[in-house]
Amino acid sequence: MSFAQNNSKEVLFTINDKPYYTDEFSRIYKKNLDLVKDDSQKNLDQYLELFIGYKLKVNKAYKLGLQNGASYQNELKTYRSQLAKNYFNDTKVTQELVEEGYNRLQKEIRASHILILVDENASPEDTLKAYKKIEEIAKKALAGENFDDLAVQYSEDPSAKENKGDLGYFSAFRMVYPFENAAYNTPKGKISKIIRTRFGYHILKVTDVRPNRGEITVAHIMILNAKPEEKDKNPESTINDIYKKIQQGEKFEDLAKQFSEDKSSSSKGGVLNRFGSGQLSSEEFENVAFSLEKPGDVSKPFKSQFGWHIIKLIEKHPIKTLDEMKNELETKVGKDDRSKKITEKLNEKLRKKYTYKKDAKQFAAVSKLITDAVYESKWTLPENAATFTAPILTINSKKIDGKAFLDFVDKQQKGVLKIKPLSKLVDVLYEKFLDEQLTAYYDGNLETEFPEFSYVMEEYRDGLLLFDLMEKEIWDRAKTDTLGLKNFYDAHKMEHMWKKRVDVIIASSTKQDVIKKAQSMLKKGEEPEAIKNALNAKDVVNVMTNSGAFEEGSDALPKGMKYDVGVSDVFKEGEYYFVTKVEKIIPETVKSLDECKGKIVNDYQQYLEQRWVDDLKQEFTVKINKDVFDRIKKQLQ
């Protein structure tokens, strides 16, 4: 009997007699085991408490009726739609398209094109007229006439007058699929065959092919653009001074730590996370970075929309492997024209998967209601449409009535219908209707057919409810309960301290005689700007200064400096000589509520949440089956 119980689904606990089972507890524990950093959450007794607390909150959310909110319902529907997409892909077709896309991503194509506009649903006459136009232009191009001139003269792409049809460099997934196919299948310097896309007819000329630039790791020093109130700040002058110091042999990393105003990278010597083309918000920055050739190369100062920069190349990385890009590429394939191939394969699979039958008698009766008015999008549902309740289609045991097909035909009028005669058009529309209904049936049964889909949806459904509940009961309260927050701060303020701080002017130089002059000037009370003006020549930066209030241990402070008020002795660290003028020492002090408000609000939220869970245990009746829990503990341990 015990062996049977080990493999069965048992009630682990109940909340107001609603059961929660061992299989869910075990599955979620195993799923999260490698993700949790707090060892206490790996303890099964602790985890059971957390799990019960989680389910209590979900029960509270349902009790408050949060599941009925329109916003919640819409978000859940959107998420299910996104999640379901993974179950609509044909693995083999998708893999072929992913590999094709990846292979194309190895290269960037530069091409020019000529476009003759024609709607994809245009009449045969208009379509033929557009085709003859592009055919004549193609003959001229193939005969040797200048492609740029032909683009300016004939192309109906509005930008052609300015760019002569030049589209610049692009890679896979940047253009519509038929256009991309032509670009990658046309040799450099050659002109493509005529291409049909949803925009019209094109010809293109490939003007260049280059390898994809891949990714790159760089370090940078940035001086931000001056704000209106910073009248004395001159970013260009500062960055030029830093560049001169680099040219004088000073270390890029040390200068980045001292002077770069990108605080996210300065402490790391200016090193940024690796990036590829189009991943940063500054094209200027990317182009300068990729122009550097060898590790260690340093750019000249240049300006972006954010400020002034100097870049040092650390490493170039080739394009990612197929395995690394697989998920990203699958997403792109699903959003691209390529997805039509996947849809066709899915339709084929579902027609084999399910049993379906058309009712010929009902189809014939419904077909008589459809008239030639559909060709002009003027057909309307007949008054007796609602009476066609008999099934026109049965999928497994699900019956779809004739009215559903009439509604489908009505919606299809939005696209221009060209197939003639009418009987053939109705047959084609029925086949589309069948595929749509098979897909809807498959979609509606995902939870039944795929347990893992059901699990994920349940977790998201509960998580979404919990988010709304926490916002209502905890997060908003923590932000608006000013008295409670102040009392909590008073009880915990000794946990939020400033380290010892120093209000200081720092001067640095690689030349000992220069730093001694700076020391003398500091003793006379000279300001940092005056020191730089006196000791730096037009083309040589001898001294740099930095000033402000810094916490002990800050990267901006020389490690060997003494925390004594006044001007220090000259001291050396690495290749630099330093002198400091400490204006005052600010001892360790308690941070004010404003200075640590973010952390205090977060801690207060956790405090409120724990008290709230205790209250929920009083509001709901929780019963744990201890024998069942002991068994599941042994299995999981």
C-alpha positions as a printed Julia matrix, in Angstrom:
637×3 Matrix{Float64}:
   0.0    0.0     0.0
   2.83   2.43    0.82
   4.44   1.85   -2.59
   1.17   2.72   -4.28
   0.85   5.88   -2.2
   4.37   7.0    -3.13
   3.32   7.21   -6.76
  -0.19   8.6    -6.27
  -1.54  12.12   -5.87
  -2.35  12.77   -2.22
  -3.84  15.71   -0.36
  -0.97  17.53    1.35
  -3.05  20.22    3.02
  -6.4   21.99    2.77
  -7.42  25.65    3.0
 -11.08  25.94    4.01
 -11.45  22.31    2.87
 -10.03  23.06   -0.6
  -7.36  20.37   -1.27
  -3.78  20.99   -2.44
  -1.87  17.97   -3.64
   1.6   16.46   -3.27
   2.28  16.41   -7.01
   2.03  20.21   -7.31
   4.14  20.79   -4.19
   6.81  18.33   -5.38
   6.88  19.68   -8.94
   7.25  23.34   -7.9
   9.85  22.53   -5.23
  12.02  20.64   -7.74
  11.55  23.36  -10.35
  12.73  26.11   -7.99
  15.44  24.15   -6.19
  18.31  25.38   -8.38
  16.97  28.94   -8.54
  16.74  29.82   -4.85
  19.78  31.44   -3.26
  18.49  31.36    0.31
  19.27  27.93    1.8
  16.31  28.26    4.16
  14.03  27.98    1.13
  15.56  24.58    0.31
  14.5   23.32    3.74
  11.27  21.4     3.14
   9.59  22.52    6.38
  10.39  26.14    5.5
   9.3   25.57    1.91
   5.95  24.15    3.03
   5.38  27.33    5.07
   6.19  29.47    2.04
   3.96  27.33   -0.19
   1.02  27.54    2.21
   1.55  31.31    2.53
   1.48  31.57   -1.25
  -1.77  29.61   -1.53
  -3.33  31.64    1.31
  -2.68  34.83   -0.64
  -4.21  33.31   -3.79
  -7.3   32.3    -1.8
  -7.54  35.85   -0.46
  -7.34  37.23   -4.0
 -10.24  35.03   -5.1
 -12.21  35.98   -1.99
 -11.8   39.65   -2.95
 -12.94  38.88   -6.51
  -9.71  40.1    -8.17
 -10.04  37.31  -10.77
 -13.03  39.16  -12.24
 -11.12  42.34  -13.08
 -11.03  43.25  -16.79
  -7.32  44.08  -16.67
  -6.53  40.7   -15.09
  -8.66  38.81  -17.63
  -7.04  40.63  -20.57
  -3.51  40.08  -19.32
  -4.16  36.39  -18.69
  -5.64  36.0   -22.17
  -2.63  37.75  -23.73
  -0.18  35.54  -21.82
  -1.99  32.35  -22.81
  -1.93  33.44  -26.42
   1.83  34.03  -26.23
   2.49  30.73  -24.44
   0.32  28.79  -26.88
   2.48  29.91  -29.82
   5.1   27.36  -28.76
   2.6   24.58  -29.48
   1.77  25.77  -32.99
   5.24  25.36  -34.48
   6.28  22.43  -36.61
   9.69  21.49  -35.22
  11.21  20.27  -38.5
  10.08  23.24  -40.6
  11.01  25.67  -37.83
  14.49  24.15  -37.51
  15.07  24.46  -41.27
  14.04  28.1   -41.22
  16.17  28.79  -38.12
  19.23  27.27  -39.78
  18.61  29.22  -42.98
  18.27  32.44  -41.0
  21.4   31.71  -38.98
  23.46  30.99  -42.1
  22.3   34.27  -43.63
  23.17  36.17  -40.45
  26.81  35.42  -41.1
  26.72  38.09  -43.81
  25.42  41.63  -44.21
  24.14  42.58  -47.68
  24.11  46.04  -49.15
  21.56  46.42  -51.92
  19.65  48.99  -53.96
  16.15  48.34  -55.24
  13.48  49.65  -57.59
   9.83  49.26  -56.55
   6.62  49.42  -58.55
   3.73  49.56  -56.09
   0.78  47.19  -56.44
  -1.52  45.89  -53.7
  -1.3   42.16  -53.03
  -5.08  41.93  -53.58
  -5.09  44.07  -56.72
  -7.13  43.06  -59.75
  -5.45  40.92  -62.42
  -5.43  43.94  -64.74
  -3.6   46.2   -62.26
  -1.21  43.4   -61.31
  -0.31  42.78  -64.96
   0.17  46.52  -65.56
   2.62  46.76  -62.63
   4.47  43.65  -63.77
   4.96  45.01  -67.27
   6.4   48.23  -65.77
   8.99  46.42  -63.66
   9.76  44.09  -66.57
  10.66  47.07  -68.8
  12.85  48.58  -66.07
  14.57  45.23  -65.49
  15.4   44.99  -69.21
  17.05  48.44  -69.07
  19.06  47.5   -65.95
  20.2   44.19  -67.45
  21.18  46.02  -70.65
  23.66  48.06  -68.6
  21.8   51.29  -67.81
  22.84  52.87  -64.5
  20.79  51.29  -61.69
  20.93  54.41  -59.5
  19.57  56.57  -62.3
  16.79  54.07  -63.04
  15.82  54.06  -59.32
  15.56  57.86  -59.27
  13.56  57.91  -62.51
  11.17  54.97  -62.0
  11.09  53.67  -58.44
   7.88  54.29  -56.49
   9.68  53.93  -53.16
   9.35  57.51  -51.77
  12.95  57.52  -50.5
  14.45  56.65  -53.9
  14.79  60.28  -54.97
  17.13  60.87  -52.01
  19.01  57.58  -51.68
  18.89  56.36  -55.31
  17.32  53.13  -54.06
  20.2   52.35  -51.69
  18.93  50.41  -48.63
  22.28  50.29  -46.82
  23.52  47.11  -45.12
  21.03  44.58  -43.77
  21.0   40.99  -42.67
  18.42  38.24  -42.22
  15.06  39.18  -40.67
  15.43  42.85  -41.57
  13.44  42.74  -44.85
  10.28  40.89  -45.91
  11.1   37.26  -46.63
  10.76  37.2   -50.45
  13.0   40.3   -50.67
  15.54  38.74  -48.3
  15.56  35.57  -50.41
  16.36  37.56  -53.53
  19.09  39.55  -51.76
  20.88  36.45  -50.48
  20.48  34.53  -53.74
  21.79  37.32  -56.0
  25.59  37.52  -56.46
  27.42  40.76  -55.66
  27.22  43.22  -58.55
  24.32  41.37  -60.17
  20.63  42.23  -60.6
  17.93  39.95  -59.21
  14.96  38.41  -60.95
  11.64  40.23  -60.48
  10.37  39.8   -56.88
   6.75  40.01  -55.66
   6.17  41.17  -52.07
   3.11  42.57  -50.33
   4.3   46.04  -51.4
   4.52  45.31  -55.1
   7.16  44.25  -57.63
  10.89  44.84  -57.1
  14.23  44.3   -58.69
  17.37  44.7   -56.62
  21.08  45.02  -57.18
  23.53  43.68  -54.61
  26.3   46.27  -54.25
  28.32  44.72  -51.42
  28.54  41.72  -49.12
  30.51  41.81  -45.88
  30.87  39.5   -42.87
  28.61  40.21  -39.91
  30.51  42.36  -37.39
  29.61  40.07  -34.48
  29.96  41.45  -30.94
  32.58  43.49  -29.15
  33.83  44.27  -25.63
  35.17  47.76  -24.98
  35.98  50.06  -22.1
  35.09  53.73  -22.23
  35.53  56.98  -20.39
  32.52  59.28  -20.55
  32.05  62.9   -19.53
  28.36  63.73  -19.55
  26.99  66.73  -21.39
  26.74  69.77  -19.11
  23.35  70.48  -17.55
  21.99  74.05  -17.85
  22.95  74.79  -14.25
  26.54  73.49  -14.74
  27.86  76.67  -16.32
  31.49  75.99  -15.38
  31.53  72.45  -16.79
  33.32  71.95  -20.12
  33.01  68.26  -21.09
  35.0   68.61  -24.32
  37.93  70.21  -22.52
  37.88  67.53  -19.81
  37.78  64.61  -22.26
  40.62  66.15  -24.28
  42.71  66.46  -21.1
  42.07  62.8   -20.32
  42.98  61.79  -23.88
  46.29  63.66  -23.61
  47.06  61.77  -20.41
  46.39  58.46  -22.2
  48.77  59.54  -24.96
  51.32  60.39  -22.28
  51.23  56.74  -21.21
  48.82  56.85  -18.27
  46.59  53.81  -17.79
  43.13  53.93  -19.36
  41.6   51.89  -16.51
  42.96  54.22  -13.81
  41.69  57.3   -15.62
  38.27  55.66  -16.08
  38.02  54.97  -12.34
  38.98  58.54  -11.47
  37.09  60.56  -14.04
  34.46  58.6   -16.01
  30.93  59.77  -15.25
  29.39  56.46  -16.32
  29.08  55.16  -12.78
  27.94  51.71  -13.92
  31.31  51.04  -15.56
  33.86  53.42  -13.98
  34.61  51.14  -11.02
  35.42  48.35  -13.53
  37.91  50.51  -15.4
  35.22  51.57  -17.87
  34.51  48.05  -19.18
  31.02  47.61  -20.71
  29.07  44.4   -21.31
  29.69  42.99  -24.79
  27.3   44.2   -27.5
  26.56  43.85  -31.21
  25.31  46.17  -33.94
  22.08  47.92  -32.98
  22.18  46.93  -29.31
  23.21  50.34  -27.97
  21.2   53.52  -28.22
  24.07  55.35  -29.92
  25.0   54.41  -33.49
  27.94  56.81  -33.28
  29.35  54.9   -30.28
  28.92  51.54  -32.04
  30.6   52.67  -35.26
  33.62  54.07  -33.42
  33.86  50.89  -31.3
  33.77  48.57  -34.33
  36.31  50.72  -36.18
  38.98  49.8   -33.61
  41.05  46.91  -34.92
  43.33  45.45  -32.25
  42.77  44.91  -28.52
  44.28  47.92  -26.75
  43.5   50.38  -29.55
  42.07  53.65  -28.23
  39.78  56.02  -30.13
  40.1   59.78  -30.29
  37.54  61.7   -28.21
  34.15  61.88  -29.92
  30.68  63.11  -29.04
  27.42  61.16  -28.81
  24.0   62.38  -27.75
  24.96  61.55  -24.14
  28.31  63.26  -23.86
  31.96  62.84  -24.8
  33.69  59.46  -24.95
  37.01  57.72  -25.43
  36.83  53.99  -26.26
  39.41  51.25  -25.73
  38.96  47.91  -27.53
  39.16  44.93  -25.16
  38.04  42.03  -27.37
  36.1   41.22  -30.53
  33.68  38.28  -30.43
  32.53  36.44  -33.54
  28.81  35.95  -34.12
  27.12  33.66  -31.58
  26.75  29.94  -32.26
  23.51  28.47  -33.56
  22.74  26.93  -30.16
  23.18  30.31  -28.45
  20.85  32.04  -30.9
  18.28  29.26  -31.31
  15.53  30.69  -29.06
  15.97  34.21  -30.43
  15.8   32.95  -34.02
  12.7   30.82  -33.36
  10.94  33.96  -32.1
  11.97  35.89  -35.21
  10.81  33.1   -37.52
   7.4   33.14  -35.81
   6.97  36.87  -36.47
   8.24  36.77  -40.05
   6.67  35.88  -43.41
   8.48  32.57  -42.96
   5.77  31.6   -40.47
   3.4   30.9   -43.4
   5.35  27.7   -44.02
   4.82  26.69  -40.38
   1.08  27.45  -40.6
   0.74  25.28  -43.7
   2.48  22.41  -41.9
   0.27  22.82  -38.81
  -2.9   22.72  -40.95
  -1.68  19.51  -42.53
  -0.92  17.97  -39.11
  -4.28  18.89  -37.56
  -6.2   17.43  -40.5
  -4.48  14.13  -39.73
  -4.78  14.46  -35.94
  -8.53  15.0   -35.59
 -11.62  13.35  -37.02
 -13.74  15.92  -38.84
 -16.78  15.76  -41.13
 -18.6   18.28  -43.33
 -22.4   18.06  -43.45
 -23.07  18.27  -47.19
 -26.75  19.1   -46.8
 -26.14  22.03  -44.42
 -23.21  23.25  -46.56
 -25.41  23.3   -49.66
 -28.15  25.21  -47.84
 -25.72  27.79  -46.42
 -23.89  28.22  -49.76
 -27.12  29.38  -51.42
 -27.17  32.41  -49.09
 -23.81  33.71  -50.41
 -24.11  35.96  -53.46
 -21.84  37.74  -55.94
 -22.02  40.83  -53.68
 -19.03  39.38  -51.77
 -16.79  40.42  -54.7
 -17.55  44.06  -53.94
 -17.54  43.59  -50.14
 -21.26  44.4   -50.1
 -22.66  41.03  -49.05
 -24.54  41.07  -45.75
 -25.66  38.27  -43.47
 -29.22  37.23  -44.39
 -31.92  37.89  -41.8
 -32.44  34.16  -41.22
 -28.72  33.42  -40.71
 -29.25  32.74  -37.0
 -31.64  29.88  -37.85
 -28.83  27.79  -39.37
 -28.06  26.05  -36.08
 -27.52  22.6   -37.52
 -23.85  21.57  -37.66
 -22.0   22.29  -40.88
 -18.8   20.78  -39.43
 -18.05  18.28  -36.64
 -14.54  17.98  -35.15
 -14.34  14.92  -32.89
 -17.47  15.56  -30.81
 -17.56  19.35  -31.19
 -20.25  20.66  -33.54
 -19.89  23.98  -35.42
 -23.1   25.41  -36.85
 -23.83  26.95  -40.25
 -24.08  30.45  -38.75
 -20.37  30.26  -37.79
 -19.44  29.68  -41.46
 -21.61  32.62  -42.6
 -19.89  34.86  -40.02
 -16.53  33.67  -41.34
 -17.47  34.56  -44.94
 -18.65  37.98  -43.79
 -15.23  38.72  -42.2
 -13.37  37.5   -45.29
 -14.9   40.34  -47.33
 -12.36  42.69  -45.73
  -9.83  41.06  -48.02
 -10.57  41.44  -51.72
 -11.97  38.14  -53.0
 -11.08  37.38  -56.64
 -11.69  33.65  -57.13
 -14.45  32.86  -59.66
 -16.97  31.35  -60.16
 -18.78  31.88  -56.84
 -19.12  28.15  -56.15
 -15.34  27.75  -56.31
 -14.85  30.76  -54.0
 -17.24  29.23  -51.42
 -15.32  25.91  -51.55
 -12.01  27.75  -50.97
 -13.49  29.73  -48.09
 -14.79  26.52  -46.51
 -11.29  25.0   -46.56
  -9.95  28.11  -44.82
 -12.83  27.89  -42.34
 -11.99  24.25  -41.65
  -8.34  25.08  -40.91
  -9.39  27.94  -38.63
 -11.79  25.71  -36.69
  -9.26  22.87  -36.38
  -6.72  25.37  -35.01
  -9.27  26.78  -32.55
 -10.15  23.25  -31.39
  -6.47  22.41  -30.89
  -5.91  25.68  -29.02
  -8.9   25.1   -26.75
  -7.6   21.67  -25.73
  -3.97  22.56  -24.98
  -4.47  22.23  -21.2
  -5.91  18.73  -21.68
  -3.36  17.5   -24.22
  -0.24  19.03  -22.66
   0.04  18.85  -18.83
   3.1   21.13  -18.81
   1.03  23.84  -20.55
  -1.64  23.48  -17.88
   0.97  23.78  -15.08
   2.5   26.95  -16.5
  -0.91  28.56  -17.02
  -1.95  27.75  -13.45
   1.26  29.24  -12.04
   0.89  32.38  -14.14
  -2.8   32.72  -13.28
  -2.0   32.57   -9.56
   1.08  34.77   -9.91
  -0.86  37.47  -11.74
  -3.57  37.46   -9.08
  -0.92  37.62   -6.38
   0.71  40.63   -8.01
  -2.6   42.53   -7.99
  -3.24  41.48   -4.4
   0.24  42.48   -3.15
  -0.05  45.84   -4.87
  -3.4   46.43   -3.17
  -2.59  45.07    0.31
   1.15  45.68    0.76
   3.07  47.74   -1.8
   0.72  50.7    -2.06
   0.27  50.73    1.7
   4.03  50.76    2.31
   4.36  53.78    0.03
   1.44  55.77    1.42
   1.5   54.86    5.14
   3.87  57.69    6.1
   3.39  57.3     9.85
   3.92  53.53    9.77
   6.98  53.96    7.58
   8.43  56.61    9.94
   7.9   54.35   12.96
   9.52  51.43   11.13
  12.48  53.66   10.17
  12.9   54.81   13.79
  13.02  51.19   14.93
  15.59  50.16   12.3
  17.56  53.3    11.47
  20.8   52.01   13.04
  20.89  49.42   10.24
  21.22  52.23    7.67
  24.48  54.1     8.2
  26.74  56.27    6.09
  30.35  55.1     6.21
  32.92  57.72    7.16
  32.99  60.34    4.4
  35.56  62.87    3.38
  35.04  66.23    1.66
  38.22  66.41   -0.38
  40.1   67.85   -3.37
  42.36  65.29   -5.09
  45.16  66.21   -7.48
  47.06  63.55   -9.44
  50.0   63.54  -11.82
  52.66  61.21  -13.12
  55.25  63.94  -12.43
  56.51  64.5    -8.89
  57.6   68.1    -9.45
  54.16  68.99  -10.83
  52.31  67.47   -7.89
  54.53  69.41   -5.47
  53.5   72.63   -7.2
  49.86  71.53   -6.9
  50.45  70.87   -3.19
  51.82  74.39   -2.73
  48.83  75.91   -4.52
  46.37  73.89   -2.41
  48.04  75.21    0.74
  47.45  78.74   -0.56
  43.76  77.97   -1.0
  43.76  77.83   -4.81
  40.73  76.2    -6.46
  41.09  73.04   -8.63
  40.38  74.9   -11.89
  43.11  77.46  -11.13
  45.6   74.66  -10.41
  44.87  72.99  -13.75
  45.11  76.27  -15.65
  48.49  77.03  -14.07
  50.12  73.6   -14.43
  48.72  72.28  -17.72
  50.13  73.45  -21.03
  48.1   73.77  -24.24
  49.03  70.31  -25.54
  50.15  68.57  -22.33
  47.99  67.61  -19.36
  50.26  67.5   -16.31
  47.67  67.37  -13.56
  44.05  66.26  -13.1
  41.76  67.12  -10.19
  38.66  65.62   -8.65
  36.6   66.91   -5.74
  33.5   66.13   -3.7
  32.28  64.16   -0.68
  33.24  60.49   -1.0
  32.56  57.48    1.21
  35.55  55.64    2.63
  36.6   52.96    0.12
  35.29  54.82   -2.93
  37.2   54.12   -6.16
  37.65  57.87   -6.6
  39.82  58.05   -3.47
  43.5   57.06   -3.6
  43.89  53.98   -1.43
  46.83  55.38    0.52
  45.31  58.75    1.45
  45.06  59.79    5.09
  41.82  61.03    6.54
  43.31  64.16    8.13
  41.95  67.67    7.62
  44.31  69.86    5.59
  46.76  69.38    2.73
  48.5   65.99    2.7
  52.08  65.07    1.93
  52.76  63.92   -1.63
  52.3   60.15   -1.91
  52.58  57.67   -4.75
  50.33  54.82   -5.89
  51.35  52.9    -8.98
  52.45  55.41  -11.59
  50.64  58.36   -9.99
  51.65  60.97   -7.45
  48.8   62.31   -5.37
  48.13  65.17   -3.01
  44.83  65.71   -1.21
  43.21  68.58    0.61
  40.68  67.35    3.11
  38.18  70.08    3.89
  36.39  68.08    6.56
  35.8   64.56    7.83
  32.18  63.51    8.05
  31.91  60.75   10.67
  29.69  57.69   10.38
  26.13  58.9    10.66
  22.66  57.5    10.44
  21.1   58.06    7.02
  18.0   60.2     7.04
  14.72  58.59    5.97
  14.97  60.35    2.59
  18.55  59.12    2.08
  17.59  55.45    2.54
  13.91  55.55    1.65
  14.06  52.92   -1.1
  15.62  50.32    1.21
  13.34  51.23    4.14
  10.2   50.93    1.97
  11.39  47.51    0.76
  12.06  46.29    4.31
   8.72  47.7     5.5
   6.94  45.83    2.72
   8.51  42.55    3.86
   7.54  43.29    7.46
   3.92  44.03    6.48
   3.77  40.91    4.33
   4.84  38.61    7.15
   2.28  40.11    9.55
  -0.35  39.81    6.83
   0.35  36.09    6.26
  -0.09  35.53   10.01
  -3.47  37.28    9.77
  -4.48  35.11    6.78
  -3.81  31.98    8.84
  -6.44  33.24   11.25
  -8.87  34.14    8.45
  -8.63  30.76    6.66
  -8.58  27.26    8.16
  -5.39  25.4     7.17
  -5.06  21.65    7.86
  -1.8   19.85    7.04
  -1.7   16.06    6.58
   1.49  15.43    8.53
   1.82  11.76    7.52
   1.59  12.69    3.84
   4.13  15.49    4.31
   6.57  13.13    6.06
   6.33  10.72    3.11
   6.88  13.44    0.51
   9.86  14.75    2.52
  11.55  11.35    2.35
  10.98  11.17   -1.39
  12.33  14.67   -2.06
  15.34  14.31    0.24
